[in-house]
């Protein structure tokens, strides 16, 4: 037996008991003839004591221990004279009478502590060491607890967990697929699923009216803080339901998770906001409602023929930043540089400072009279001491998106995006289609199987760009945690959808024939939703990136620097797959 107790469970009530502990050396301290070793395992830290006067040989052995040595210690639990109130085991220590070195350790490349000296790159390279840190381990424990709660909740609602294949056919409508060559079928490829979308729809046709899966998904897309090439979805589908049925049950799931994990009571009914309203008020389909600074359109006031930049704009909008009229010219220049960054893309920034003394200072005061600027103040709901920031552009939604980025930046600067505050809502009535400049055609906003709003179906033939989708996203603190839709289950409507998306009947049958054929056999009305598990955990944990709630994540280049993947294949493997690698050099 390597241990009888864990390092985190010993208490004063254990004093006098003989115990066996095993774990890793956090640190050692030598004080006179005494040596103290902090022993760490997954459950906590216990102080071990070695006394040279009692057992010099054992004490000498302890003095040779290094950081992260894996050891076993046997001894008697004793009350600690100098108590440590920072740890649960701070009232006790173990007087060691037997020490076994299970494995020595090289000097770690960074300290195994919450406030480590290791940067992101080095921690990812030695991720197995990074996972020993208390703060990272807690994220994975939180993830585990959430998945247990999710499974139990869905099981209580009659959902059945069904695994779907990882090796499927390619469906290149959406993000890029990861593809896998087939040795047994030369020249042909599997794809890794971007989601189990069509498979869960087939389960509905099969009569499994409530399905879920903690599903691995794969998308070959550019990475950022909330994206990884492989990620995990809480994937769900239901038959014989409408939009409100789906929203109600998964709102209950979210309510259950927030209460159990964070002790937060969500409102009895979450707000629903249309996509158009969200874009108009916040410039985003995932608005952060933890703070104000809603957009105010200023076209009627400022597009009056006195300032060419505004006179040529399709959209002029602003935000009121409370209490920031004292911003210096340097701070305002920094904000101007911020909105001009390529990631934002604005051409400039206009400010109006409504000073505490009632005076007005603006970058456009030579183009507008004080009366006009005062009217802006009233329209914005600004007070003395507030700062108004204005953007304009020739494309309304593009400018709104830029203003959204500025709003979030000001929220960060003013400390208004509290990670312990949660504001959740549903976004509904998304456009069914969006225009792709790259493809030069309409694309499905979500996927080709999304049900149009029945009221808008007559517009499919004449103005498809105006058709709303029966789709819904769950948003929390400016992050899309999940989304779904009602699905098309009528074959003729699905054919029309494919036609609008530019599919020939032959191409539609080649890619989705299995689903089209299945719908000929009594497909039920069905709908679904998928939460992003990684994002949900990161919100609950207050993380800035999903990487720290994934055991072995990729970096921003999509590489696993620990495994050094992706890598080249052995020529023999390429021969077996009948593949030849030709990297063209331009």
C-alpha positions as CSV (number, residue, x, y, z in Angstrom):
1,X,0.0,0.0,0.0
2,X,1.5,3.3,-1.1
3,X,-0.7,5.4,1.1
4,X,-3.4,5.2,3.8
5,X,-4.3,8.9,3.8
6,X,-4.1,11.7,1.3
7,X,-2.2,14.8,2.0
8,X,-5.3,17.0,2.1
9,X,-7.5,15.0,4.5
10,X,-5.5,15.0,7.8
11,X,-6.9,17.0,10.6
12,X,-6.2,17.5,14.3
13,X,-8.6,14.6,15.1
14,X,-6.0,12.3,13.5
15,X,-3.3,13.2,16.0
16,X,-1.6,10.1,17.4
17,X,-2.5,8.0,14.4
18,X,0.1,6.3,12.2
19,X,-0.3,7.2,8.5
20,X,1.3,6.5,5.2
21,X,1.4,9.4,2.7
22,X,2.6,9.5,-0.9
23,X,3.0,12.4,-3.3
24,X,5.5,15.0,-4.6
25,X,7.9,17.3,-2.7
26,X,6.7,20.9,-2.9
27,X,9.6,22.4,-1.0
28,X,12.1,21.5,1.8
29,X,13.4,23.7,4.6
30,X,16.3,22.9,6.9
31,X,16.2,24.7,10.3
32,X,19.0,23.6,12.7
33,X,18.7,19.9,13.3
34,X,15.2,19.8,11.8
35,X,14.1,19.3,8.2
36,X,10.6,20.1,7.1
37,X,9.2,18.8,3.8
38,X,5.9,20.0,2.3
39,X,4.4,16.9,0.6
40,X,1.8,17.5,-2.1
41,X,-0.8,15.4,-3.8
42,X,-4.0,16.1,-5.7
43,X,-5.9,16.7,-2.4
44,X,-3.6,19.1,-0.6
45,X,-0.3,19.6,1.3
46,X,1.0,18.1,4.6
47,X,4.1,19.1,6.4
48,X,6.5,16.2,7.1
49,X,9.1,16.6,10.0
50,X,12.5,14.9,10.2
51,X,14.5,15.3,13.4
52,X,18.3,14.8,13.3
53,X,18.5,14.1,17.0
54,X,16.0,11.2,16.7
55,X,17.2,9.7,13.4
56,X,20.2,11.3,11.8
57,X,20.3,8.9,8.9
58,X,16.6,9.5,8.0
59,X,17.1,13.2,8.3
60,X,20.1,13.1,6.0
61,X,18.0,11.2,3.4
62,X,15.3,13.9,3.7
63,X,18.0,16.6,3.1
64,X,18.7,15.1,-0.3
65,X,15.2,15.4,-1.5
66,X,14.6,17.8,-4.4
67,X,11.6,19.6,-5.7
68,X,9.0,17.2,-7.3
69,X,10.7,14.0,-6.0
70,X,7.9,11.4,-5.7
71,X,8.1,9.9,-2.2
72,X,6.3,7.8,0.3
73,X,6.5,8.7,4.0
74,X,5.2,6.8,7.1
75,X,4.9,8.4,10.5
76,X,2.7,9.7,13.3
77,X,0.3,12.6,13.0
78,X,1.1,15.3,15.6
79,X,-0.3,18.7,16.5
80,X,1.7,21.5,15.0
81,X,3.2,24.1,17.3
82,X,3.4,26.8,14.6
83,X,0.1,26.5,12.9
84,X,-0.4,27.5,9.2
85,X,-3.9,29.0,8.7
86,X,-3.5,29.1,4.9
87,X,-4.0,25.4,4.4
88,X,-6.6,22.9,5.8
89,X,-3.9,20.7,7.2
90,X,-2.2,23.6,9.0
91,X,-2.9,22.3,12.5
92,X,-1.0,19.1,12.1
93,X,2.3,17.6,10.8
94,X,3.6,14.1,10.4
95,X,6.7,13.0,12.4
96,X,8.3,10.7,9.8
97,X,9.9,7.4,10.8
98,X,10.2,5.9,7.3
99,X,10.9,7.5,3.9
100,X,10.9,5.9,0.5
101,X,12.0,7.7,-2.6
102,X,9.7,6.3,-5.3
103,X,11.1,8.4,-8.1
104,X,13.7,11.2,-8.3
105,X,13.0,14.3,-10.3
106,X,15.0,16.6,-12.5
107,X,14.8,20.3,-11.6
108,X,11.4,21.4,-13.1
109,X,11.6,24.1,-15.8
110,X,9.2,26.2,-13.8
111,X,7.8,26.4,-10.2
112,X,4.8,24.1,-9.6
113,X,2.9,26.9,-7.8
114,X,-0.2,28.9,-8.6
115,X,1.9,32.0,-9.3
116,X,4.4,30.2,-11.4
117,X,7.4,31.7,-13.2
118,X,6.6,29.7,-16.3
119,X,5.3,31.4,-19.5
120,X,2.6,29.9,-21.7
121,X,5.0,28.2,-24.1
122,X,7.0,26.5,-21.5
123,X,4.0,25.4,-19.5
124,X,2.4,23.9,-22.6
125,X,5.6,22.1,-23.5
126,X,5.6,20.5,-20.0
127,X,1.8,20.4,-19.6
128,X,2.1,17.2,-17.4
129,X,3.9,19.4,-14.9
130,X,1.5,22.4,-15.3
131,X,-1.4,20.1,-14.5
132,X,0.2,19.5,-11.0
133,X,-0.5,23.2,-10.2
134,X,-3.4,23.6,-7.9
135,X,-5.2,26.3,-10.0
136,X,-5.0,24.2,-13.2
137,X,-6.1,21.0,-11.5
138,X,-9.1,22.8,-10.0
139,X,-10.3,23.7,-13.5
140,X,-10.3,20.1,-14.5
141,X,-12.1,19.1,-11.3
142,X,-14.7,21.7,-12.1
143,X,-15.1,20.3,-15.6
144,X,-15.6,16.8,-14.2
145,X,-18.2,18.1,-11.7
146,X,-20.1,19.9,-14.5
147,X,-20.2,16.9,-16.8
148,X,-21.6,14.8,-13.9
149,X,-24.2,17.4,-13.2
150,X,-25.1,17.6,-16.9
151,X,-25.4,13.9,-17.4
152,X,-27.6,13.5,-14.3
153,X,-29.8,16.4,-15.2
154,X,-30.4,15.2,-18.8
155,X,-30.9,11.6,-17.6
156,X,-33.6,12.9,-15.2
157,X,-35.3,14.5,-18.3
158,X,-35.4,11.2,-20.2
159,X,-32.4,12.0,-22.5
160,X,-30.4,9.0,-23.6
161,X,-26.7,9.3,-24.3
162,X,-25.6,7.9,-27.7
163,X,-22.1,7.9,-29.1
164,X,-21.8,8.9,-32.7
165,X,-18.9,8.1,-35.1
166,X,-15.7,10.2,-35.2
167,X,-14.8,9.0,-38.7
168,X,-17.5,10.4,-41.0
169,X,-17.9,11.9,-44.5
170,X,-16.9,15.4,-45.3
171,X,-19.5,18.2,-45.3
172,X,-17.6,21.3,-46.3
173,X,-20.5,23.7,-45.7
174,X,-19.1,25.6,-42.7
175,X,-15.6,25.6,-41.2
176,X,-12.9,23.5,-42.8
177,X,-12.9,19.8,-42.1
178,X,-10.0,17.8,-40.7
179,X,-9.6,14.9,-43.0
180,X,-8.3,11.4,-42.5
181,X,-7.0,9.2,-45.4
182,X,-8.3,5.7,-45.7
183,X,-5.8,2.9,-46.2
184,X,-8.5,0.4,-47.2
185,X,-10.1,2.8,-49.6
186,X,-7.2,4.5,-51.5
187,X,-7.7,8.1,-52.6
188,X,-10.7,8.5,-50.3
189,X,-10.9,10.3,-47.0
190,X,-12.9,10.4,-43.8
191,X,-13.6,13.7,-42.1
192,X,-13.7,14.4,-38.3
193,X,-17.1,15.8,-37.3
194,X,-17.5,19.5,-36.9
195,X,-20.5,18.5,-34.8
196,X,-22.8,15.4,-34.8
197,X,-25.4,17.5,-36.5
198,X,-26.8,15.1,-39.2
199,X,-26.2,12.0,-37.0
200,X,-28.3,13.3,-34.2
201,X,-31.0,14.2,-36.7
202,X,-30.9,10.6,-37.9
203,X,-31.4,9.5,-34.3
204,X,-34.6,11.5,-34.2
205,X,-35.8,9.7,-37.4
206,X,-34.9,6.5,-35.5
207,X,-37.3,7.3,-32.7
208,X,-34.8,8.3,-30.0
209,X,-36.8,11.4,-29.1
210,X,-34.3,12.8,-26.6
211,X,-30.6,12.4,-27.3
212,X,-27.5,13.9,-25.8
213,X,-23.7,13.3,-26.0
214,X,-20.6,14.9,-24.5
215,X,-19.2,15.0,-28.0
216,X,-15.7,15.7,-29.4
217,X,-15.8,18.0,-32.4
218,X,-13.2,19.2,-34.8
219,X,-12.8,22.4,-36.9
220,X,-9.8,23.5,-38.9
221,X,-10.2,27.2,-38.3
222,X,-8.0,30.1,-37.0
223,X,-7.7,30.0,-33.3
224,X,-8.3,32.5,-30.5
225,X,-8.8,32.5,-26.8
226,X,-12.2,30.7,-27.0
227,X,-11.3,28.3,-29.9
228,X,-9.4,25.1,-30.1
229,X,-9.1,22.8,-33.2
230,X,-10.7,20.0,-31.1
231,X,-13.4,20.9,-28.5
232,X,-16.3,19.4,-26.6
233,X,-20.0,20.0,-27.0
234,X,-22.9,19.2,-24.8
235,X,-24.9,18.0,-27.8
236,X,-28.6,17.5,-27.6
237,X,-31.6,16.9,-29.8
238,X,-35.4,16.5,-29.1
239,X,-38.4,15.4,-31.2
240,X,-41.9,16.8,-31.2
241,X,-40.9,20.2,-29.6
242,X,-41.0,23.8,-30.6
243,X,-38.5,26.6,-29.9
244,X,-39.8,27.5,-26.5
245,X,-39.7,23.8,-25.4
246,X,-36.0,23.7,-26.2
247,X,-35.2,27.0,-24.6
248,X,-37.1,26.1,-21.4
249,X,-35.3,22.8,-20.8
250,X,-31.8,24.1,-21.5
251,X,-32.4,27.3,-19.6
252,X,-33.3,24.9,-16.7
253,X,-30.0,23.1,-17.3
254,X,-28.0,26.4,-17.2
255,X,-29.9,27.4,-14.1
256,X,-29.1,24.1,-12.4
257,X,-25.4,24.4,-13.3
258,X,-25.0,28.0,-12.1
259,X,-26.7,27.2,-8.8
260,X,-24.7,24.0,-8.1
261,X,-21.3,25.3,-9.3
262,X,-21.4,29.0,-8.4
263,X,-24.3,29.4,-6.0
264,X,-25.9,31.8,-8.4
265,X,-29.7,32.0,-8.9
266,X,-30.5,32.9,-12.5
267,X,-33.8,34.7,-13.0
268,X,-36.9,32.5,-13.3
269,X,-37.1,33.5,-17.0
270,X,-34.2,34.7,-19.0
271,X,-34.5,37.7,-21.4
272,X,-34.9,37.0,-25.1
273,X,-33.5,39.5,-27.5
274,X,-33.8,39.4,-31.3
275,X,-30.6,39.4,-33.4
276,X,-31.6,42.8,-34.9
277,X,-32.1,44.4,-31.5
278,X,-28.8,43.0,-30.2
279,X,-26.9,44.4,-33.2
280,X,-28.7,47.8,-32.9
281,X,-28.1,48.2,-29.2
282,X,-24.7,46.4,-28.8
283,X,-23.2,45.7,-32.2
284,X,-23.0,42.0,-31.3
285,X,-25.1,38.9,-31.4
286,X,-23.5,38.0,-28.1
287,X,-23.9,41.2,-26.0
288,X,-22.3,41.6,-22.6
289,X,-25.1,42.9,-20.4
290,X,-22.9,43.3,-17.2
291,X,-22.6,47.0,-18.0
292,X,-24.4,49.7,-20.0
293,X,-22.9,52.0,-22.7
294,X,-25.7,51.0,-25.1
295,X,-25.4,52.4,-28.7
296,X,-27.2,55.5,-29.6
297,X,-27.6,56.3,-33.3
298,X,-26.8,60.0,-34.1
299,X,-27.5,60.2,-37.8
300,X,-30.3,62.7,-37.5
301,X,-28.3,65.0,-35.3
302,X,-24.8,64.9,-36.9
303,X,-25.5,64.2,-40.6
304,X,-26.4,67.8,-41.4
305,X,-23.9,68.8,-44.0
306,X,-21.2,70.4,-41.8
307,X,-18.7,67.5,-41.4
308,X,-17.8,65.5,-44.6
309,X,-16.8,62.3,-42.7
310,X,-20.3,62.1,-41.1
311,X,-22.1,63.4,-44.2
312,X,-20.9,60.4,-46.2
313,X,-21.6,57.8,-43.5
314,X,-24.3,55.1,-43.6
315,X,-24.1,54.9,-39.8
316,X,-23.1,57.2,-37.0
317,X,-23.3,55.9,-33.4
318,X,-21.9,56.5,-30.0
319,X,-21.5,55.3,-26.5
320,X,-21.6,57.3,-23.3
321,X,-18.7,56.4,-21.0
322,X,-19.7,57.6,-17.5
323,X,-17.3,59.7,-15.5
324,X,-14.5,59.8,-18.1
325,X,-14.7,63.4,-19.3
326,X,-11.3,63.9,-17.5
327,X,-9.6,61.6,-20.0
328,X,-6.3,63.3,-21.1
329,X,-5.4,63.9,-24.7
330,X,-2.9,61.0,-24.4
331,X,-5.7,58.6,-23.3
332,X,-7.9,59.7,-26.1
333,X,-5.1,59.3,-28.6
334,X,-4.6,55.8,-27.3
335,X,-8.3,55.0,-27.9
336,X,-8.0,56.4,-31.4
337,X,-5.0,54.1,-32.1
338,X,-7.0,51.2,-30.6
339,X,-9.9,51.6,-33.0
340,X,-7.5,52.0,-35.9
341,X,-5.8,48.7,-35.3
342,X,-6.4,46.2,-38.1
343,X,-8.3,43.9,-35.7
344,X,-10.9,46.7,-35.2
345,X,-10.7,48.5,-38.6
346,X,-12.2,52.0,-37.9
347,X,-10.8,55.0,-39.6
348,X,-10.9,57.3,-36.7
349,X,-12.6,58.2,-33.4
350,X,-14.7,61.3,-32.4
351,X,-15.0,62.3,-28.8
352,X,-17.1,64.8,-26.9
353,X,-16.1,65.7,-23.3
354,X,-19.0,67.0,-21.2
355,X,-16.9,68.5,-18.4
356,X,-18.0,68.7,-14.7
357,X,-18.1,72.6,-15.0
358,X,-20.6,72.4,-17.9
359,X,-18.2,73.2,-20.6
360,X,-17.9,71.0,-23.8
361,X,-14.7,70.0,-25.5
362,X,-14.8,67.9,-28.7
363,X,-12.7,66.8,-31.6
364,X,-15.5,68.1,-33.9
365,X,-16.4,71.4,-32.1
366,X,-15.3,73.4,-35.1
367,X,-17.9,71.6,-37.3
368,X,-20.9,71.8,-34.9
369,X,-22.4,74.5,-32.8
370,X,-22.6,74.2,-29.0
371,X,-26.4,73.7,-29.5
372,X,-25.8,70.6,-31.6
373,X,-23.3,69.1,-29.2
374,X,-25.8,69.8,-26.4
375,X,-28.4,67.9,-28.3
376,X,-26.0,65.0,-28.6
377,X,-25.7,65.1,-24.8
378,X,-29.4,64.9,-24.4
379,X,-29.8,62.1,-26.9
380,X,-27.0,60.1,-25.4
381,X,-28.4,60.6,-21.9
382,X,-24.9,62.0,-20.9
383,X,-24.3,63.9,-17.7
384,X,-21.6,66.5,-16.8
385,X,-18.4,64.5,-16.3
386,X,-19.2,61.9,-19.0
387,X,-17.4,61.2,-22.2
388,X,-19.1,60.3,-25.5
389,X,-17.2,58.3,-28.1
390,X,-18.5,58.2,-31.7
391,X,-17.7,56.0,-34.7
392,X,-19.1,56.3,-38.2
393,X,-18.7,54.2,-41.4
394,X,-20.2,53.3,-44.8
395,X,-21.5,49.9,-43.6
396,X,-23.8,50.0,-40.7
397,X,-23.2,46.5,-39.1
398,X,-19.5,46.7,-39.7
399,X,-19.4,50.0,-37.9
400,X,-21.5,48.7,-35.1
401,X,-19.1,45.8,-34.7
402,X,-16.2,48.2,-34.4
403,X,-18.2,50.2,-31.8
404,X,-18.9,47.0,-29.9
405,X,-15.1,46.3,-29.7
406,X,-14.6,49.9,-28.3
407,X,-17.5,49.4,-25.8
408,X,-15.9,46.2,-24.5
409,X,-12.5,47.9,-24.3
410,X,-14.0,50.6,-22.2
411,X,-15.7,48.0,-20.0
412,X,-12.4,46.4,-19.4
413,X,-10.6,49.7,-18.7
414,X,-13.3,50.7,-16.1
415,X,-13.4,47.3,-14.5
416,X,-17.1,46.7,-15.4
417,X,-16.7,43.1,-16.7
418,X,-16.8,41.4,-13.3
419,X,-16.1,37.7,-13.7
420,X,-18.2,36.9,-10.6
421,X,-21.3,38.5,-12.1
422,X,-23.3,36.6,-14.7
423,X,-25.8,38.1,-17.1
424,X,-27.4,35.5,-19.4
425,X,-29.9,35.8,-22.2
426,X,-31.2,34.2,-25.4
427,X,-30.6,35.7,-28.9
428,X,-33.4,34.7,-31.3
429,X,-34.6,35.5,-34.8
430,X,-31.2,35.2,-36.5
431,X,-31.1,35.8,-40.2
432,X,-31.4,32.4,-42.0
433,X,-28.7,33.4,-44.5
434,X,-25.6,35.6,-44.6
435,X,-23.7,36.8,-47.6
436,X,-20.2,35.5,-48.2
437,X,-17.9,37.8,-50.1
438,X,-15.4,34.9,-50.5
439,X,-18.0,32.5,-52.0
440,X,-20.1,35.3,-53.6
441,X,-23.3,33.7,-52.5
442,X,-25.7,33.3,-49.6
443,X,-24.5,30.9,-46.9
444,X,-26.4,29.4,-44.1
445,X,-25.9,31.4,-40.9
446,X,-26.0,28.3,-38.8
447,X,-26.3,25.2,-41.1
448,X,-28.4,24.1,-44.1
449,X,-30.9,22.2,-41.9
450,X,-32.1,25.2,-39.9
451,X,-35.9,25.8,-40.1
452,X,-37.0,29.1,-41.5
453,X,-39.5,31.1,-39.5
454,X,-42.8,29.9,-40.9
455,X,-44.0,33.5,-41.3
456,X,-41.1,34.2,-43.6
457,X,-41.2,31.0,-45.8
458,X,-43.0,33.0,-48.7
459,X,-40.0,35.2,-48.9
460,X,-37.6,32.3,-49.7
461,X,-38.3,32.7,-53.4
462,X,-38.0,36.5,-53.6
463,X,-36.0,37.9,-50.7
464,X,-34.2,35.0,-48.9
465,X,-31.8,37.5,-47.3
466,X,-34.7,38.8,-45.2
467,X,-35.8,35.4,-43.9
468,X,-35.5,34.8,-40.2
469,X,-34.3,31.5,-38.7
470,X,-36.0,29.5,-35.9
471,X,-32.6,29.6,-34.2
472,X,-31.4,30.6,-30.7
473,X,-28.1,31.2,-28.9
474,X,-27.5,31.1,-25.2
475,X,-25.2,34.0,-24.3
476,X,-23.5,34.8,-21.0
477,X,-21.2,37.7,-20.3
478,X,-20.7,38.4,-23.9
479,X,-19.8,34.8,-24.7
480,X,-21.9,32.4,-26.9
481,X,-22.1,29.4,-24.7
482,X,-24.5,27.5,-26.8
483,X,-26.8,27.6,-29.8
484,X,-29.3,25.6,-31.7
485,X,-32.4,25.7,-33.9
486,X,-35.5,23.9,-35.1
487,X,-34.6,21.6,-38.0
488,X,-36.2,21.2,-41.4
489,X,-37.9,17.8,-41.5
490,X,-39.9,18.4,-44.7
491,X,-38.1,17.1,-47.8
492,X,-39.4,19.7,-50.2
493,X,-38.5,22.6,-47.9
494,X,-35.0,21.1,-47.5
495,X,-34.6,20.9,-51.3
496,X,-35.5,24.6,-51.6
497,X,-33.0,25.4,-48.9
498,X,-30.3,23.5,-50.8
499,X,-31.2,25.3,-54.0
500,X,-30.9,28.8,-52.4
501,X,-27.5,27.7,-51.1
502,X,-26.3,26.9,-54.6
503,X,-26.5,23.1,-54.3
504,X,-27.4,21.2,-57.5
505,X,-29.7,18.2,-56.8
506,X,-26.8,15.9,-57.6
507,X,-24.5,17.7,-55.1
508,X,-27.1,17.7,-52.4
509,X,-27.7,14.0,-52.9
510,X,-23.9,13.2,-53.0
511,X,-23.3,15.1,-49.7
512,X,-26.5,14.6,-47.8
513,X,-28.3,11.8,-49.6
514,X,-28.4,9.7,-46.4
515,X,-30.4,12.4,-44.6
516,X,-32.6,13.2,-47.6
517,X,-33.5,9.5,-47.9
518,X,-34.1,9.2,-44.2
519,X,-36.6,12.0,-44.2
520,X,-38.7,9.9,-46.6
521,X,-39.6,7.6,-43.8
522,X,-41.6,9.7,-41.4
523,X,-39.2,12.2,-40.0
524,X,-40.6,13.9,-36.8
525,X,-40.4,17.6,-36.1
526,X,-37.2,18.0,-34.1
527,X,-34.9,20.6,-32.7
528,X,-31.7,20.8,-30.8
529,X,-29.0,22.7,-29.0
530,X,-25.3,22.3,-28.2
531,X,-23.5,24.0,-25.4
532,X,-19.7,24.5,-25.7
533,X,-18.5,22.6,-22.6
534,X,-15.0,24.2,-22.7
535,X,-16.5,27.7,-22.9
536,X,-19.0,26.9,-20.2
537,X,-16.3,25.7,-17.8
538,X,-14.1,28.7,-18.5
539,X,-16.9,31.1,-17.7
540,X,-17.7,29.2,-14.5
541,X,-14.0,29.3,-13.6
542,X,-13.5,32.9,-14.5
543,X,-10.8,32.1,-17.1
544,X,-9.7,34.3,-20.1
545,X,-9.0,31.3,-22.3
546,X,-10.5,27.8,-22.7
547,X,-7.0,26.3,-22.8
548,X,-6.7,26.1,-19.0
549,X,-9.8,23.9,-18.7
550,X,-8.6,21.4,-21.3
551,X,-6.1,18.8,-20.1
552,X,-3.8,18.9,-23.2
553,X,-4.7,21.9,-25.4
554,X,-3.1,23.2,-28.6
555,X,-1.4,26.6,-28.9
556,X,-2.6,29.4,-31.1
557,X,-0.9,27.8,-34.1
558,X,-2.8,24.6,-33.6
559,X,0.2,22.8,-32.4
560,X,0.6,20.4,-29.4
561,X,4.1,21.5,-28.3
562,X,4.2,18.8,-25.8
563,X,3.7,16.0,-28.3
564,X,5.2,18.0,-31.1
565,X,2.1,17.5,-33.3
566,X,1.3,17.7,-36.1
567,X,4.3,16.1,-37.5
568,X,5.6,14.4,-40.7
569,X,4.6,10.8,-41.5
570,X,7.1,8.1,-42.1
571,X,7.5,7.4,-45.9
572,X,6.2,3.8,-45.2
573,X,3.0,5.2,-43.8
574,X,2.5,7.4,-46.8
575,X,3.1,4.5,-49.1
576,X,0.5,2.4,-47.3
577,X,-2.0,5.3,-47.7
578,X,-0.9,5.7,-51.4
579,X,-0.3,9.4,-50.7
580,X,2.5,11.7,-51.9
581,X,3.3,15.0,-50.1
582,X,4.0,17.9,-52.4
583,X,4.5,21.2,-50.7
584,X,4.7,23.8,-53.4
585,X,7.1,26.6,-52.9
586,X,6.1,30.0,-54.3
